[in-house]
């Protein structure tokens, strides 16, 4: 008995459909743009430009990835200089006993700051960060440094507070 070999399997050498090429090119382009954007050396934008005592006019933070405003870039530099992330976390969302700095436009999250905000609704964060005025004397600072002792100017603190009000 002789074994016969099976018939050869035909393989098609049809071209790749155009839609597959287009989708693949789109995926590659999105990947290149995402990778390139991540290598700029900038943080995602959390910066807005609302007034010191209110959230940004739109009520929403600027879209992530938007270029920071000049004031926002200054605020981020001041926050890094002051070392706020050391206690409040890299994204300022809080860590350990240190509260989140997001949502300050709605008032303080810490109970010890409620009276300060009630007495000074327009500038309580400025007074708290400064820490040297009589308005905060006797309040438990919970490890919060007094940045108004020469580390930050009144203008620096106002720039930081304006930025913090934009964080959702």
Sine and cosine of phi, psi and omega as CSV:
sin_phi,cos_phi,sin_psi,cos_psi,sin_omega,cos_omega
0.00,0.00,0.71,-0.70,0.00,-1.00
-0.94,-0.33,0.65,-0.76,0.02,-1.00
-1.00,0.05,0.73,-0.68,0.05,-1.00
-0.99,-0.14,0.56,-0.83,0.00,-1.00
-1.00,0.09,0.55,-0.83,-0.01,-1.00
-0.93,0.38,0.38,-0.92,0.01,-1.00
-0.92,0.40,0.52,-0.86,-0.01,-1.00
-0.90,0.44,0.57,-0.82,0.05,-1.00
-1.00,0.08,0.76,-0.65,0.01,-1.00
-0.99,0.12,0.72,-0.70,0.08,-1.00
-0.92,-0.40,0.71,-0.70,0.01,-1.00
-1.00,0.09,0.63,-0.77,0.06,-1.00
-0.91,-0.41,0.77,0.64,0.00,-1.00
-0.98,0.20,0.52,-0.86,0.01,-1.00
-0.93,0.37,0.40,-0.92,0.04,-1.00
-0.93,0.36,0.73,-0.69,0.00,-1.00
-0.86,0.51,0.55,-0.83,-0.04,-1.00
-0.87,0.49,-0.59,0.81,-0.04,-1.00
-0.90,0.43,-0.54,0.84,0.03,-1.00
-0.93,0.37,-0.66,0.75,0.03,-1.00
-0.90,0.43,-0.69,0.73,-0.01,-1.00
-0.90,0.44,-0.69,0.72,0.01,-1.00
-0.90,0.43,-0.69,0.72,0.03,-1.00
-0.87,0.49,-0.69,0.72,0.02,-1.00
-0.90,0.44,-0.63,0.78,0.04,-1.00
-0.89,0.46,-0.68,0.73,0.02,-1.00
-0.89,0.45,-0.69,0.72,0.02,-1.00
-0.89,0.46,-0.69,0.72,-0.01,-1.00
-0.88,0.47,-0.71,0.70,0.02,-1.00
-0.88,0.47,-0.67,0.74,0.03,-1.00
-0.89,0.46,-0.68,0.73,0.01,-1.00
-0.90,0.43,-0.68,0.73,0.00,-1.00
-0.91,0.42,-0.67,0.74,0.01,-1.00
-0.91,0.41,-0.69,0.72,0.01,-1.00
-0.91,0.42,-0.70,0.71,0.01,-1.00
-0.89,0.46,-0.65,0.76,0.03,-1.00
-0.91,0.40,-0.54,0.84,-0.01,-1.00
-0.97,0.22,-0.21,0.98,-0.03,-1.00
-0.98,-0.18,0.10,0.99,-0.03,-1.00
-0.92,0.38,-0.43,0.90,-0.06,-1.00
1.00,0.01,0.25,0.97,0.04,-1.00
-0.91,-0.42,0.42,-0.91,0.06,-1.00
-0.99,0.13,0.37,-0.93,0.11,-0.99
-0.85,0.52,0.56,-0.83,-0.06,-1.00
-0.95,0.32,0.83,-0.55,0.16,-0.99
-0.84,-0.55,0.37,0.93,-0.19,-0.98
-0.97,-0.25,0.70,-0.71,0.06,-1.00
-0.78,-0.62,-0.33,-0.94,-0.03,-1.00
-0.52,-0.85,0.53,0.85,-0.01,-1.00
-0.96,0.29,0.20,-0.98,0.04,-1.00
-0.90,0.45,0.32,-0.95,-0.10,-1.00
-0.85,0.53,-0.54,0.84,-0.08,-1.00
-0.95,-0.31,0.38,0.92,0.00,-1.00
-0.45,-0.89,0.35,-0.94,0.08,-1.00
-0.94,0.35,0.15,-0.99,0.01,-1.00
-0.82,0.57,0.44,-0.90,-0.08,-1.00
-0.79,0.61,-0.58,0.81,-0.02,-1.00
-0.96,0.27,-0.25,0.97,-0.05,-1.00
0.99,0.12,-0.05,1.00,-0.01,-1.00
-0.77,-0.64,0.51,-0.86,0.05,-1.00
-0.94,0.35,0.37,-0.93,0.05,-1.00
-0.88,0.47,0.42,-0.91,-0.02,-1.00
-0.89,0.45,0.57,-0.82,0.02,-1.00
-0.89,0.46,0.65,-0.76,0.02,-1.00
1.00,-0.08,-0.19,0.98,0.04,-1.00
-0.95,0.32,0.51,-0.86,0.00,-1.00
-0.91,0.41,0.64,-0.77,-0.01,-1.00
-0.91,0.41,0.55,-0.83,0.10,-1.00
-0.94,0.33,0.30,-0.96,-0.02,-1.00
-0.86,0.50,-0.71,0.70,0.02,-1.00
-0.90,0.45,-0.61,0.79,0.00,-1.00
-0.92,0.39,-0.65,0.76,0.03,-1.00
-0.90,0.43,-0.63,0.78,0.06,-1.00
-0.89,0.45,-0.67,0.74,-0.01,-1.00
-0.89,0.45,-0.70,0.71,0.00,-1.00
-0.88,0.48,-0.66,0.75,0.03,-1.00
-0.90,0.44,-0.66,0.75,0.02,-1.00
-0.92,0.40,-0.64,0.77,0.03,-1.00
-0.89,0.45,-0.66,0.75,0.04,-1.00
-0.92,0.40,-0.67,0.75,0.01,-1.00
-0.88,0.47,-0.67,0.74,-0.03,-1.00
-0.97,0.25,-0.34,0.94,0.02,-1.00
0.99,0.15,0.46,0.89,-0.03,-1.00
-0.83,0.55,-0.57,0.82,-0.03,-1.00
-0.91,0.40,-0.41,0.91,0.00,-1.00
-0.85,0.52,-0.59,0.81,-0.02,-1.00
-0.97,-0.25,-0.68,0.74,-0.12,-0.99
-1.00,0.00,0.00,1.00,0.03,-1.00
1.00,-0.06,0.39,-0.92,-0.06,-1.00
-0.83,0.55,-0.65,0.76,-0.02,-1.00
-0.99,-0.11,0.16,0.99,0.00,-1.00
0.89,0.46,0.36,0.93,-0.01,-1.00
-1.00,0.01,0.15,0.99,0.05,-1.00
1.00,-0.02,0.46,-0.89,0.09,-1.00
-0.29,-0.96,0.57,-0.82,-0.01,-1.00
0.84,0.55,-0.76,-0.65,0.01,-1.00
-1.00,0.08,0.00,1.00,-0.06,-1.00
-0.99,-0.10,0.81,-0.58,-0.12,-0.99
-0.96,0.28,0.30,-0.95,0.12,-0.99
-0.91,0.41,0.58,-0.82,0.09,-1.00
-0.98,-0.19,0.15,0.99,0.07,-1.00
-1.00,0.10,0.54,-0.84,0.08,-1.00
0.97,0.25,0.34,0.94,-0.02,-1.00
-0.92,0.40,-0.33,0.95,0.04,-1.00
-0.88,0.47,-0.38,0.93,0.02,-1.00
-1.00,0.00,0.03,1.00,0.00,-1.00
0.94,-0.34,0.15,-0.99,-0.05,-1.00
-0.95,0.32,0.51,-0.86,0.05,-1.00
-1.00,-0.02,-0.46,0.89,-0.04,-1.00
-0.99,0.13,0.71,-0.71,-0.01,-1.00
-0.87,0.49,-0.59,0.80,-0.04,-1.00
-0.91,0.43,-0.28,0.96,-0.01,-1.00
-0.99,-0.15,-0.13,0.99,-0.03,-1.00
-0.85,0.53,-0.74,0.67,0.02,-1.00
-0.89,0.46,-0.62,0.78,0.02,-1.00
-0.88,0.47,-0.70,0.72,0.01,-1.00
-0.92,0.39,-0.58,0.82,0.02,-1.00
-0.92,0.39,-0.65,0.76,-0.02,-1.00
-0.98,0.18,-0.45,0.89,-0.07,-1.00
-0.69,-0.73,0.92,0.39,-0.12,-0.99
-0.89,0.46,-0.44,0.90,-0.06,-1.00
-1.00,0.01,-0.34,0.94,-0.09,-1.00
-0.64,-0.77,0.35,0.94,-0.01,-1.00
-0.84,0.54,-0.64,0.77,-0.01,-1.00
-0.91,0.41,-0.60,0.80,0.01,-1.00
-0.88,0.47,-0.71,0.70,0.01,-1.00
-0.90,0.45,-0.64,0.77,-0.03,-1.00
-0.92,0.39,-0.73,0.68,-0.02,-1.00
-0.91,0.42,-0.68,0.73,0.04,-1.00
-0.85,0.52,-0.81,0.58,0.12,-0.99
0.96,0.27,0.02,1.00,-0.08,-1.00
-0.96,-0.26,-0.14,0.99,-0.07,-1.00
-0.99,0.11,0.30,-0.95,0.01,-1.00
-0.91,0.42,-0.35,0.94,-0.01,-1.00
-0.90,0.44,-0.45,0.89,-0.04,-1.00
-0.95,-0.31,0.01,1.00,0.01,-1.00
-0.87,0.49,0.74,-0.67,0.03,-1.00
1.00,0.04,-0.16,0.99,0.04,-1.00
-0.98,0.17,0.63,-0.78,0.06,-1.00
-0.94,0.35,0.92,-0.39,-0.04,-1.00
-0.99,0.11,-0.20,0.98,0.07,-1.00
0.80,0.59,0.55,0.84,0.01,-1.00
1.00,-0.09,-0.06,1.00,0.01,-1.00
-0.94,0.34,0.85,-0.53,0.03,-1.00
-0.93,0.37,0.33,-0.94,0.12,-0.99
-1.00,-0.04,0.98,-0.19,-0.07,-1.00
-0.98,0.18,-0.23,0.97,0.03,-1.00
-0.99,0.15,0.12,0.99,-0.02,-1.00
-1.00,0.05,0.37,0.93,0.01,-1.00
0.90,-0.43,-0.20,0.98,0.02,-1.00
-0.96,0.26,-0.68,0.74,-0.02,-1.00
-0.77,-0.64,0.59,-0.81,0.09,-1.00
-0.99,0.13,0.20,-0.98,0.07,-1.00
-0.85,0.52,-0.62,0.79,0.01,-1.00
-0.93,0.37,-0.65,0.76,0.04,-1.00
-0.86,0.50,-0.72,0.69,-0.02,-1.00
-0.89,0.45,-0.66,0.75,0.03,-1.00
-0.89,0.46,-0.62,0.79,0.04,-1.00
-0.90,0.44,-0.69,0.72,0.02,-1.00
-0.90,0.43,-0.72,0.70,-0.03,-1.00
-0.89,0.45,-0.65,0.76,0.03,-1.00
-0.85,0.53,-0.68,0.74,0.04,-1.00
-0.91,0.41,-0.71,0.70,-0.03,-1.00
-0.87,0.49,-0.56,0.83,0.04,-1.00
-0.90,0.44,-0.30,0.95,0.00,-1.00
-1.00,0.05,-0.23,0.97,-0.04,-1.00
-0.97,0.25,0.79,-0.61,-0.05,-1.00
-0.94,0.34,0.00,0.00,0.00,0.00
